[in-house]
Amino acid sequence: MAFIDIVQRLLNNSESPDSRAQRAVDLRQRLSDDPNDVTAFEELAQIVRDAEEGREMSDPLTADVTGTITVSADLAMWALAEEIGASPDAWYPLVELARLSVDSDREAALRRLTVAADRETSGRALAAGIRVLREAGLPSAALGLGLGRWRPDEQEFEAGEQIVRAALEAGRVDEARNYLHQLPHEGHTPQIQALEHAIDIAEEL
């Protein structure tokens, strides 16, 4: 089922479906032009989450089902990510697909995050992918994704920050401090101090 069809079903019981449905159409078009428009993607995610919550509040005993598929916010975002993720420049949709699939299919999620990190070289995709794996309780996999692709002198600071935190969560404190030393310090004093504090605490445990 197409993303817009799922959104319309989710909005069926909402108080003002027309305006939000049109906003979803407009945002979907923005993503056709730029599949990595994170702001548009996140606004769409909020629309479908709000629609799902509104439906549950209005009638918690009723689910919108098509065949054997329950229409949900996650299904909507999966459909959206698949629709726009086919673009050779798309990386953010792959991160979203990985987030949705990491608990049920870890290997597929890792493949998607690898492709995303290889497509986008500034470090944004790498940082996002590491965060997905950390939040899934997979810090070692997060390090595996990051260490072969991290270029501290060229990429955004957050990529290295996520690697340091993944190392700490994996219990590799010495490595975390080594990665911290590779990060650029200028302009990132608060983040560096926070990482140093986290490492100090880990060393005391």
C-alpha positions as CSV (number, residue, x, y, z in Angstrom):
1,M,0.0,0.0,0.0
2,A,1.3,3.5,-0.9
3,F,2.3,5.9,1.9
4,I,-0.4,8.5,1.1
5,D,-3.1,5.8,1.2
6,I,-1.9,4.7,4.6
7,V,-1.9,8.3,5.9
8,Q,-5.4,8.8,4.7
9,R,-6.6,5.7,6.5
10,L,-4.8,6.8,9.7
11,L,-6.5,10.2,9.5
12,N,-10.0,8.8,8.9
13,N,-11.0,9.3,12.6
14,S,-9.1,12.5,13.3
15,E,-10.8,15.8,13.9
16,S,-9.2,17.7,10.9
17,P,-8.0,15.1,8.4
18,D,-8.1,17.2,5.3
19,S,-5.5,19.8,6.3
20,R,-3.1,17.2,7.6
21,A,-3.6,15.0,4.6
22,Q,-2.8,17.8,2.3
23,R,0.3,18.7,4.4
24,A,1.4,15.0,4.1
25,V,1.0,15.2,0.3
26,D,3.1,18.4,0.2
27,L,5.8,16.9,2.3
28,R,5.8,13.7,0.3
29,Q,6.5,15.8,-2.8
30,R,9.4,17.5,-1.1
31,L,10.9,14.1,-0.4
32,S,10.5,13.2,-4.1
33,D,12.7,16.1,-4.8
34,D,15.1,15.5,-2.0
35,P,14.9,12.0,-0.3
36,N,17.2,13.2,2.5
37,D,15.1,16.2,3.6
38,V,15.3,15.2,7.3
39,T,12.9,18.0,8.3
40,A,10.2,16.9,5.9
41,F,10.7,13.3,6.9
42,E,10.4,14.0,10.6
43,E,7.3,16.2,10.1
44,L,5.7,13.4,8.2
45,A,6.6,10.9,11.0
46,Q,5.0,13.3,13.5
47,I,1.8,13.5,11.4
48,V,1.4,9.7,11.3
49,R,2.3,9.3,15.0
50,D,-0.3,11.9,15.9
51,A,-2.9,10.3,13.6
52,E,-2.3,6.9,15.1
53,E,-2.6,8.2,18.7
54,G,-5.7,10.1,17.8
55,R,-7.3,6.9,16.4
56,E,-6.4,4.9,19.5
57,M,-7.9,7.6,21.8
58,S,-11.1,7.8,19.8
59,D,-11.7,4.0,19.7
60,P,-9.1,1.7,21.2
61,L,-11.0,-1.4,20.2
62,T,-11.1,-0.6,16.5
63,A,-8.1,-1.2,14.2
64,D,-7.9,-0.2,10.5
65,V,-7.0,-3.4,8.7
66,T,-6.5,-4.1,5.1
67,G,-6.4,-7.8,4.4
68,T,-4.1,-9.0,7.2
69,I,-2.1,-5.8,7.5
70,T,-2.9,-3.5,10.3
71,V,-2.5,0.1,9.3
72,S,-0.1,1.9,11.7
73,A,2.4,4.7,11.9
74,D,5.3,2.3,11.5
75,L,3.7,0.8,8.4
76,A,3.3,4.3,7.0
77,M,7.0,5.2,7.6
78,W,8.1,1.9,6.2
79,A,6.1,2.5,3.0
80,L,7.5,6.1,2.8
81,A,11.1,5.0,3.3
82,E,10.8,2.2,0.7
83,E,9.2,4.6,-1.9
84,I,12.0,7.2,-1.7
85,G,14.9,4.9,-0.7
86,A,15.3,3.6,-4.2
87,S,17.0,6.9,-5.2
88,P,20.7,6.4,-5.6
89,D,21.3,9.5,-3.5
90,A,19.0,8.5,-0.7
91,W,20.5,7.7,2.7
92,Y,18.1,8.9,5.3
93,P,15.3,6.6,4.2
94,L,17.7,3.7,4.6
95,V,18.4,4.7,8.2
96,E,14.7,4.8,8.9
97,L,14.2,1.4,7.4
98,A,17.0,0.1,9.5
99,R,15.5,1.6,12.6
100,L,12.2,-0.1,11.9
101,S,13.8,-3.5,11.1
102,V,16.7,-3.7,13.5
103,D,14.8,-5.7,16.1
104,S,13.3,-8.2,13.7
105,D,16.1,-8.5,11.0
106,R,19.5,-7.2,12.3
107,E,21.4,-8.3,9.2
108,A,19.1,-6.4,6.9
109,A,19.3,-3.4,9.1
110,L,23.1,-3.5,9.1
111,R,23.1,-3.7,5.3
112,R,20.9,-0.7,5.0
113,L,23.0,1.3,7.3
114,T,26.2,0.3,5.5
115,V,24.7,1.5,2.2
116,A,23.6,4.7,3.8
117,A,27.0,5.4,5.3
118,D,28.7,4.7,2.0
119,R,26.3,7.0,0.0
120,E,26.7,10.0,2.3
121,T,30.3,10.8,3.2
122,S,30.0,13.9,5.4
123,G,29.4,11.7,8.5
124,R,25.7,12.5,8.9
125,A,24.5,9.1,7.8
126,L,27.3,7.4,9.8
127,A,26.3,9.2,13.0
128,A,22.6,8.3,12.4
129,G,23.4,4.7,11.7
130,I,25.6,4.3,14.8
131,R,22.8,5.9,16.9
132,V,20.2,3.4,15.6
133,L,22.4,0.5,16.6
134,R,23.2,2.0,20.0
135,E,19.6,2.5,20.7
136,A,18.9,-1.1,19.7
137,G,21.5,-2.2,22.3
138,L,24.1,-3.2,19.7
139,P,27.2,-1.0,20.5
140,S,29.7,-3.5,19.1
141,A,27.8,-3.6,15.8
142,A,27.8,0.2,15.9
143,L,31.5,0.2,16.2
144,G,31.9,-2.2,13.4
145,L,29.8,0.1,11.2
146,G,31.7,3.2,12.2
147,L,35.4,2.4,12.5
148,G,36.0,1.4,8.8
149,R,34.3,4.6,7.6
150,W,35.1,7.3,10.2
151,R,37.4,10.1,9.0
152,P,37.7,12.4,12.0
153,D,39.4,15.2,10.1
154,E,36.8,15.3,7.3
155,Q,33.5,14.3,8.8
156,E,31.0,15.9,11.1
157,F,31.8,15.9,14.8
158,E,28.8,13.8,15.7
159,A,30.1,10.7,13.8
160,G,33.1,10.6,16.1
161,E,31.0,11.4,19.2
162,Q,28.7,8.5,18.4
163,I,31.8,6.2,18.0
164,V,33.1,7.2,21.4
165,R,29.7,6.5,23.1
166,A,29.4,3.2,21.3
167,A,32.9,2.1,22.6
168,L,31.8,3.1,26.1
169,E,28.6,1.1,25.9
170,A,30.6,-1.9,24.5
171,G,32.9,-1.7,27.6
172,R,35.9,-0.7,25.6
173,V,36.9,2.3,27.7
174,D,40.5,2.6,26.6
175,E,39.4,2.6,22.9
176,A,36.8,5.3,23.7
177,R,39.5,7.6,25.1
178,N,41.7,7.0,22.1
179,Y,38.8,7.9,19.8
180,L,38.1,11.0,21.8
181,H,41.7,12.1,21.3
182,Q,41.2,11.9,17.5
183,L,38.2,14.2,17.6
184,P,38.6,17.9,16.7
185,H,38.3,19.9,20.0
186,E,38.0,23.4,18.6
187,G,34.4,24.5,18.6
188,H,33.2,21.5,20.5
189,T,34.2,22.1,24.1
190,P,30.9,21.2,25.7
191,Q,30.6,17.9,23.8
192,I,34.3,17.0,24.6
193,Q,33.8,17.7,28.3
194,A,30.7,15.6,28.3
195,L,32.5,12.7,26.7
196,E,35.5,13.0,29.0
197,H,33.1,12.9,32.0
198,A,31.4,9.8,30.6
199,I,34.8,8.1,30.1
200,D,36.0,9.1,33.6
201,I,32.8,7.5,35.1
202,A,33.3,4.4,33.1
203,E,36.9,4.0,34.3
204,E,35.7,4.2,37.9
205,L,33.2,1.4,37.6
